[in-house]
């Protein structure tokens, strides 16, 4: 499954790290950075979050209580499409780290 998602440059090895944690070993640094940047991933109706471990023992303290998400709001009336409203709506879901306008081509 992982190779279908990230096989753009090189294969990915998935290892079971126990307690519903998995270690993904990327052969490509670029693929690894892309996976981290675009996380969380939704695969087979499950949420996968990623965290870079500094040391192998750090995974024992892996905290998933705070996970960043990209939120997009669609079908708003044109006059309501503002960064301020996006920030307000997103704040109802949690802490807003960044808000902006994104063009759809």
C-alpha positions as CSV (number, residue, x, y, z in Angstrom):
1,X,0.0,0.0,0.0
2,X,2.7,2.5,0.9
3,X,4.6,2.0,-2.4
4,X,1.4,2.8,-4.3
5,X,1.3,6.2,-2.5
6,X,5.0,7.2,-2.5
7,X,6.7,5.1,-5.3
8,X,7.4,8.3,-7.3
9,X,11.2,8.1,-6.7
10,X,12.0,5.1,-4.6
11,X,10.3,2.3,-2.6
12,X,9.0,2.6,1.0
13,X,9.5,0.0,3.7
14,X,6.8,-0.4,6.4
15,X,7.7,-1.9,9.7
16,X,5.4,-2.7,12.6
17,X,6.5,-0.6,15.6
18,X,3.8,-2.1,17.9
19,X,0.9,-0.4,19.7
20,X,-0.7,0.6,16.3
21,X,2.5,2.5,15.3
22,X,4.3,1.8,12.1
23,X,7.7,2.9,11.0
24,X,8.0,4.0,7.3
25,X,11.5,4.0,5.9
26,X,11.7,6.1,2.7
27,X,14.5,5.4,0.3
28,X,14.0,8.9,-1.1
29,X,14.5,11.9,1.1
30,X,12.2,13.9,-1.2
31,X,9.4,11.4,-0.8
32,X,9.8,11.4,3.0
33,X,9.6,15.2,3.2
34,X,6.5,15.2,0.9
35,X,4.8,12.6,3.1
36,X,5.5,14.6,6.2
37,X,4.4,17.9,4.7
38,X,1.1,16.5,3.3
39,X,0.2,14.6,6.4
40,X,-2.3,13.5,7.7
41,X,-3.2,11.0,5.0
42,X,-6.6,9.3,4.6
43,X,-6.1,5.7,3.5
44,X,-8.9,3.1,3.4
45,X,-11.1,5.4,5.6
46,X,-8.4,5.6,8.2
47,X,-6.3,8.6,9.3
48,X,-2.5,8.2,9.2
49,X,-0.4,10.8,10.9
50,X,3.3,11.1,10.6
51,X,6.0,12.3,13.0
52,X,9.7,12.3,12.5
53,X,11.4,10.4,15.3
54,X,14.7,11.8,16.6
55,X,15.6,8.5,18.3
56,X,14.1,5.0,18.2
57,X,13.0,5.3,21.9
58,X,11.0,8.5,21.1
59,X,8.2,6.5,19.6
60,X,7.3,5.3,23.1
61,X,6.2,8.8,23.9
62,X,4.5,9.5,20.5
63,X,1.6,11.8,21.2
64,X,-1.3,12.0,18.7
65,X,-3.4,14.4,20.8
66,X,-2.6,17.2,18.5
67,X,-2.5,16.6,14.7
68,X,-2.5,19.4,12.1
69,X,-5.1,19.2,9.3
70,X,-5.7,21.1,6.2
71,X,-9.3,22.4,6.1
72,X,-11.0,23.8,3.0
73,X,-14.4,25.4,2.9
74,X,-16.4,25.0,-0.3
75,X,-19.6,26.4,-1.8
76,X,-19.6,29.6,0.3
77,X,-21.2,32.7,-1.3
78,X,-18.6,34.8,-3.0
79,X,-18.9,37.7,-0.6
80,X,-18.0,35.4,2.3
81,X,-14.8,34.1,0.8
82,X,-12.3,35.9,3.0
83,X,-9.3,34.9,5.0
84,X,-11.0,36.3,8.1
85,X,-14.0,34.1,7.7
86,X,-11.9,31.1,6.9
87,X,-9.9,31.7,10.1
88,X,-13.2,32.1,12.1
89,X,-14.7,28.9,10.8
90,X,-11.5,26.9,11.2
91,X,-11.2,28.2,14.8
92,X,-14.4,26.3,15.6
93,X,-12.4,23.1,14.8
94,X,-9.3,23.9,16.9
95,X,-6.2,26.1,16.8
96,X,-5.6,27.8,13.5
97,X,-1.9,27.8,12.5
98,X,-2.3,29.4,9.1
99,X,-5.1,30.7,6.9
100,X,-5.0,31.8,3.3
101,X,-6.8,32.0,0.0
102,X,-6.1,29.3,-2.5
103,X,-7.1,29.5,-6.2
104,X,-8.9,26.6,-7.8
105,X,-7.9,26.1,-11.5
